[in-house]
Structures are given as structure tokens and as C-alpha cells.
Amino acid sequence: MQYINELRDGEMIKEIYLCKQKQTLQTKAGKSYYSLILQDKTGTIDAKVWDLNNGIGHFESMDYIEVNAQVILYQGNPQLNVRQIRKADEGEYTISDYMPCSPFDTEQMYQELLALIASVKETHLHQLLENFFVNDAAFIQSFKKHSAAKSIHHGFIGGLLQHTLAVTRLCDYMASQYPAIHRDLLITAAICHDIGKIYEISDFPENDYTDEGQLIGHIVKGTMMVEEKIQSIDGFPVKLGNELKHCILAHHGELEFGSPKKPSLIEAVALSFADNTDAKLQTFTETLNGTTNTGWLGYNRLFESNIRATSNPE
């Protein structure tokens, strides 16, 4: 199989991919065409079907399709100009080839997360973390395989675990540098900050927003999940519980970024910076990994800047 990250400008390919998204759009001249997002385990690629002729068979989103196409570069990124499509039959593809996965070992990441949980000494916070990450088998299974986003960053199997671990590592460092930080509170908030995403985003291959995700969102849902666990722990301090929930509610940092509250605690500030740092650096990494262009890549909305890869001196 020729994976998406192996495609090169100018190549003609005939390969099966998962059609993640299919849209019927119109050119300025009023001619209909298909705009597709195709996926395999190495990532996604935009594809366009400009000529809806007899060579384009019937298919829908989430179908596996064989495409006959040419690879082109559009604004520095590879894109497929599709000539023919047919829906693939069962047995022609192996599903594991089409699900993007974290490049890191899931069990190793999870063991590191458990070690960070073990380092939390405050008894109520430690019990809350164990109730999620040690005692709740269904939650653990979902958390390990979930993505952290639909497409922007960590949009792959294991992405939620990878992102959570990276944010918690950053928070652990911050706590070691600033004595005013309540380390146990910050580590607990970091580990729990995105747990609501297991309900906000559906499992692969869909990996799309659920009704609960659209109507409630992961920040509020995660806070509700933490509150439910708090209620099951005898004597959990009310003030500590409110501080933990505040950190989760404020972890996007700004109201316009989806946080119901702006950070009012030093731990909430630290968490919002750590979350934003990992999200942006991972997004930049994925952008660089998705292109062979060594020049400027064009304007990126997230960074509000024209971006490119750093030069590699001899």
C-alpha cells in the first residue's frame, strides 16, 4: 500500500483510502465537483473530483474507495486530482491501515501517566485520579484509544493520551520552578483537563463531534465527570474541589476560546499555558510532517503568520 505520507508531487496513483468526508460543491462557473478528505493511518489528504463522469462510481463518506489520481501541490500541501473512483469491496483493505495512530507506545505513555498519578500525595486528589485511571476499566479503554481533536492537533488514536501526558509533563516542570503552585492540584487538573473528549468526539473511524460534544463540549462535560467522582469520595474538601473544577473550566485561557471562566488561580494559568503550548507545537509539527515543501507554507490561521520549516545547516 502507498500511504498518504509517501505521496510525491506529480505521481499517478491507484490506491484504496478511507473517504473521511465528501462534499458536493460548485465552481464559480456553476459546475458541480466533489471535495473529499481521504485518510489512512499516516494522515489525511484533500482530494478534488472536478469531472463527475462515468468513471466516478457511487460512494459516500466513511466508505473505502479506490482512487485513480494524480498528486499535485496546492499552497505547499499535497492534494489529489482524482480521475476515477470505485467503492472498494470488503477484503480488499485492512482497516488497521487506515486509522492514524500516535507514534508513541500507548502502554508506555499510560505507565508514565500512572507514575505521575502515584506522585500526587494529597489523598482526595490521588483517590479521584485512581477512580478514573486505575479503577474504571471502561474509561481507561476509551481514554487510551481516543483522539484529542477532530483534525487540528492529536487527531489520531492515542492522541488524547499523548496530549494529556505532554501537558502534564509541562505542568510538572512549571510546578518545580514556581513554589506558589500547588503541585498536586495542577497535576490532577492537567491529567483530567480533557477527559470530556471521550464523549465530545466519537470513536474512529468517524472521529467527529457527537451531539453531546456539540451541545455541551468537553470542558463542561469533563467538569461534570470530575464532580461525579468527587461526590463518591468521602470528605473531599469543597474548596479543593472547586479549585480543581475551576482549572478545568478555565484551561482554554480565554472566553473566546471556549473557556466558561478565565483563569483565577496560578494553577489555572499554568494549565492554560501548558495546554496551549502542546496544542500549538503539535499542530506545527503535524503541518511540517504533512508536507515535503522546504519553502514557505503560506498563512496559517492558528499562528496568524506565514510559516515554514527551520533551515537545517550542514
C-alpha positions as CSV (number, residue, x, y, z in Angstrom):
1,M,0.0,0.0,0.0
2,Q,1.2,3.5,-0.8
3,Y,0.5,5.6,2.3
4,I,-0.5,9.3,2.2
5,N,2.7,10.5,3.8
6,E,4.6,8.8,0.9
7,L,2.9,10.6,-1.9
8,R,5.0,12.9,-4.0
9,D,4.2,15.7,-6.4
10,G,3.4,14.6,-9.9
11,E,2.8,10.9,-9.1
12,M,0.0,8.9,-10.6
13,I,-1.5,6.6,-8.1
14,K,-4.2,3.9,-7.9
15,E,-4.9,3.1,-4.2
16,I,-7.6,2.5,-1.6
17,Y,-8.3,5.1,1.1
18,L,-11.0,5.8,3.6
19,C,-13.2,8.6,2.4
20,K,-13.4,10.6,5.7
21,Q,-15.5,13.4,4.2
22,K,-17.4,14.0,0.9
23,Q,-18.9,17.4,-0.1
24,T,-20.6,18.3,-3.3
25,L,-19.7,21.9,-4.2
26,Q,-19.9,24.2,-7.2
27,T,-17.2,26.1,-9.0
28,K,-17.7,29.8,-9.8
29,A,-19.0,28.8,-13.2
30,G,-21.7,26.7,-11.5
31,K,-20.1,23.3,-12.3
32,S,-20.5,20.6,-9.6
33,Y,-17.5,18.8,-8.2
34,Y,-16.6,16.7,-5.2
35,S,-14.3,17.9,-2.4
36,L,-13.0,14.9,-0.4
37,I,-10.8,14.2,2.6
38,L,-9.1,10.9,2.3
39,Q,-7.4,9.1,5.2
40,D,-5.1,6.3,6.1
41,K,-3.1,5.7,9.3
42,T,-0.4,8.2,8.3
43,G,-2.8,11.2,8.0
44,T,-5.3,12.8,5.6
45,I,-5.2,14.5,2.2
46,D,-7.5,16.8,0.4
47,A,-8.8,15.4,-2.9
48,K,-10.9,17.0,-5.7
49,V,-13.0,15.4,-8.3
50,W,-13.5,18.1,-10.9
51,D,-15.1,15.9,-13.6
52,L,-18.1,13.9,-12.4
53,N,-18.1,11.5,-15.3
54,N,-18.9,7.8,-15.7
55,G,-15.6,6.9,-14.2
56,I,-16.8,8.1,-10.8
57,G,-18.8,5.4,-9.1
58,H,-21.3,5.9,-6.2
59,F,-19.8,6.2,-2.8
60,E,-20.4,8.1,0.5
61,S,-18.5,9.4,3.4
62,M,-16.9,6.6,5.5
63,D,-16.6,4.3,2.5
64,Y,-13.3,2.8,1.5
65,I,-12.7,3.9,-2.1
66,E,-10.2,3.1,-4.8
67,V,-9.0,6.3,-6.4
68,N,-7.1,6.8,-9.7
69,A,-5.5,10.2,-9.2
70,Q,-2.5,12.5,-9.7
71,V,-0.7,14.1,-6.8
72,I,-0.3,17.8,-7.1
73,L,0.9,20.6,-4.7
74,Y,-1.6,23.2,-3.7
75,Q,-0.4,26.0,-1.4
76,G,2.5,23.9,-0.4
77,N,0.5,20.8,0.5
78,P,-0.1,17.6,-1.4
79,Q,-3.6,17.2,-3.0
80,L,-5.2,14.6,-5.2
81,N,-6.7,15.4,-8.6
82,V,-9.0,12.3,-8.9
83,R,-9.9,10.9,-12.3
84,Q,-11.7,7.6,-11.3
85,I,-13.3,6.2,-8.2
86,R,-14.9,2.9,-7.3
87,K,-16.2,1.7,-3.9
88,A,-13.8,-1.0,-2.6
89,D,-15.2,-4.4,-1.6
90,E,-14.6,-6.0,1.8
91,G,-11.5,-8.0,1.8
92,E,-9.6,-5.5,-0.4
93,Y,-8.4,-3.5,2.5
94,T,-7.1,-3.9,6.1
95,I,-8.8,-1.5,8.5
96,S,-5.7,-1.0,10.6
97,D,-4.0,0.6,7.6
98,Y,-6.5,3.5,7.7
99,M,-6.5,4.6,11.3
100,P,-3.9,7.2,12.3
101,C,-2.1,6.3,15.5
102,S,0.2,8.0,17.9
103,P,3.9,7.4,17.1
104,F,4.5,6.6,20.7
105,D,3.7,3.3,22.5
106,T,0.3,3.5,24.2
107,E,1.2,1.3,27.2
108,Q,4.5,3.2,27.9
109,M,2.7,6.5,27.8
110,Y,0.0,5.2,30.1
111,Q,2.6,3.8,32.6
112,E,4.2,7.2,32.7
113,L,0.8,8.8,33.4
114,L,0.2,6.3,36.2
115,A,3.6,7.2,37.7
116,L,2.6,10.9,37.7
117,I,-0.7,9.9,39.4
118,A,1.3,8.0,42.0
119,S,3.3,11.2,42.7
120,V,0.1,13.0,43.8
121,K,0.2,12.9,47.6
122,E,-3.0,14.8,48.6
123,T,-5.3,11.9,49.4
124,H,-8.5,13.1,47.9
125,L,-6.9,14.2,44.6
126,H,-5.0,10.9,44.5
127,Q,-8.2,8.9,45.0
128,L,-10.0,10.9,42.3
129,L,-7.3,10.1,39.8
130,E,-7.3,6.4,40.7
131,N,-11.0,6.3,40.4
132,F,-10.7,7.4,36.8
133,F,-7.4,5.9,35.7
134,V,-7.0,2.8,37.8
135,N,-10.4,1.6,38.8
136,D,-12.7,2.5,35.8
137,A,-11.9,-0.1,33.1
138,A,-14.3,1.3,30.6
139,F,-13.0,4.8,31.0
140,I,-9.4,3.6,30.7
141,Q,-10.1,1.7,27.5
142,S,-11.8,4.7,25.9
143,F,-9.1,7.2,27.1
144,K,-6.2,5.1,25.7
145,K,-7.6,4.9,22.1
146,H,-9.3,8.3,21.8
147,S,-8.1,11.3,19.8
148,A,-7.7,14.7,21.3
149,A,-9.3,16.5,18.3
150,K,-11.2,16.1,15.1
151,S,-8.4,17.5,13.0
152,I,-6.4,20.4,14.5
153,H,-3.9,18.5,16.7
154,H,-3.5,15.0,18.1
155,G,-6.4,13.8,15.8
156,F,-5.3,10.1,15.9
157,I,-5.7,7.0,18.0
158,G,-3.8,7.6,21.3
159,G,-3.8,11.4,20.7
160,L,-5.8,12.2,23.9
161,L,-3.3,10.2,26.0
162,Q,-0.3,11.7,24.2
163,H,-1.6,15.2,24.6
164,T,-2.6,14.7,28.3
165,L,0.9,13.3,29.1
166,A,2.7,16.2,27.3
167,V,0.6,18.8,29.1
168,T,1.1,17.1,32.5
169,R,4.9,16.9,31.9
170,L,4.9,20.7,31.2
171,C,2.8,21.3,34.3
172,D,5.2,19.2,36.4
173,Y,8.1,21.3,35.2
174,M,6.2,24.5,36.0
175,A,5.4,23.3,39.5
176,S,9.2,22.6,40.1
177,Q,10.0,26.2,39.1
178,Y,7.3,28.2,40.9
179,P,6.8,27.4,44.6
180,A,3.5,29.2,44.7
181,I,2.0,26.4,42.6
182,H,0.0,23.7,44.4
183,R,1.7,20.8,42.5
184,D,-0.9,18.1,43.4
185,L,-3.7,20.4,42.2
186,L,-2.0,21.3,39.0
187,I,-1.0,17.7,38.1
188,T,-4.6,16.5,38.8
189,A,-6.1,19.2,36.7
190,A,-3.6,18.5,33.9
191,I,-4.4,14.8,33.8
192,C,-8.2,15.5,33.9
193,H,-8.4,18.6,31.8
194,D,-9.5,16.9,28.6
195,I,-11.3,13.8,29.9
196,G,-14.6,15.1,28.5
197,K,-13.3,14.5,25.0
198,I,-14.2,10.8,25.2
199,Y,-17.8,12.0,25.0
200,E,-17.2,15.1,22.8
201,I,-15.6,13.1,19.9
202,S,-16.8,9.8,18.5
203,D,-14.5,6.8,18.1
204,F,-12.6,6.1,14.9
205,P,-13.2,5.8,12.0
206,E,-15.7,8.6,12.4
207,N,-13.7,10.7,14.9
208,D,-16.3,13.5,14.7
209,Y,-18.2,15.7,17.1
210,T,-21.1,13.9,18.9
211,D,-24.4,15.6,19.8
212,E,-23.1,15.8,23.4
213,G,-19.9,17.4,22.1
214,Q,-21.8,20.0,20.1
215,L,-24.3,20.8,22.8
216,I,-22.2,20.6,25.9
217,G,-18.5,20.4,24.9
218,H,-15.5,18.7,26.6
219,I,-14.8,21.4,29.1
220,V,-18.2,21.4,30.8
221,K,-18.5,17.6,30.3
222,G,-15.1,17.0,31.9
223,T,-16.0,19.2,34.8
224,M,-19.3,17.2,35.3
225,M,-17.3,14.0,35.3
226,V,-14.9,15.3,37.9
227,E,-17.8,16.5,40.1
228,E,-19.4,13.0,39.9
229,K,-16.2,11.4,41.1
230,I,-15.8,14.0,43.8
231,Q,-19.2,13.1,45.2
232,S,-18.1,9.5,45.5
233,I,-15.1,10.3,47.7
234,D,-15.9,10.8,51.4
235,G,-14.7,14.1,52.9
236,F,-13.5,15.6,49.6
237,P,-12.8,19.3,50.6
238,V,-15.3,21.6,48.9
239,K,-12.8,24.4,48.4
240,L,-10.3,22.0,46.8
241,G,-13.0,20.5,44.6
242,N,-14.0,24.0,43.4
243,E,-10.3,24.9,42.6
244,L,-9.9,21.7,40.6
245,K,-13.1,22.3,38.6
246,H,-12.1,25.9,38.0
247,C,-8.8,24.8,36.5
248,I,-10.6,22.6,34.1
249,L,-13.2,25.2,33.2
250,A,-10.5,27.8,32.5
251,H,-8.0,25.7,30.7
252,H,-8.6,27.3,27.3
253,G,-7.5,30.6,28.9
254,E,-9.9,33.0,27.2
255,L,-13.7,33.2,26.9
256,E,-13.4,33.5,23.2
257,F,-11.5,30.2,23.0
258,G,-14.3,28.3,24.7
259,S,-13.5,28.6,28.4
260,P,-16.5,29.3,30.6
261,K,-14.2,31.0,33.0
262,K,-10.9,32.9,32.7
263,P,-8.1,31.6,35.0
264,S,-8.2,33.0,38.5
265,L,-5.7,30.7,40.1
266,I,-2.0,30.3,39.4
267,E,-2.6,26.6,38.7
268,A,-5.3,27.5,36.1
269,V,-2.9,29.9,34.4
270,A,-0.2,27.3,34.3
271,L,-2.5,24.7,32.9
272,S,-3.9,27.0,30.2
273,F,-0.3,27.8,29.0
274,A,0.7,24.1,29.0
275,D,-2.4,23.1,27.1
276,N,-1.9,25.9,24.5
277,T,1.8,25.2,24.2
278,D,1.4,21.5,23.4
279,A,-1.6,22.1,21.1
280,K,0.3,24.7,19.0
281,L,3.6,22.9,18.8
282,Q,1.9,19.6,17.9
283,T,-0.1,21.4,15.2
284,F,3.1,23.0,13.8
285,T,4.7,19.5,13.9
286,E,1.8,17.9,12.1
287,T,1.9,20.7,9.5
288,L,5.6,20.1,8.8
289,N,5.1,16.4,8.7
290,G,2.4,16.7,6.1
291,T,4.4,18.5,3.5
292,T,7.6,18.0,1.5
293,N,7.9,21.7,0.8
294,T,11.1,23.3,2.1
295,G,9.9,26.8,1.4
296,W,7.2,29.0,2.9
297,L,4.0,27.1,3.6
298,G,1.6,30.0,3.4
299,Y,-0.6,31.8,6.0
300,N,-1.7,29.6,9.0
301,R,-4.8,30.8,10.8
302,L,-3.8,29.3,14.2
303,F,-0.4,31.1,14.2
304,E,-1.7,34.2,12.3
305,S,1.5,34.1,10.3
306,N,3.2,32.8,7.2
307,I,5.1,29.7,8.3
308,R,7.9,27.4,7.1
309,A,10.3,24.8,8.4
310,T,13.5,25.8,10.1
311,S,16.6,25.5,7.8
312,N,19.0,22.6,8.6
313,P,22.6,23.9,8.5
314,E,25.1,21.5,7.0
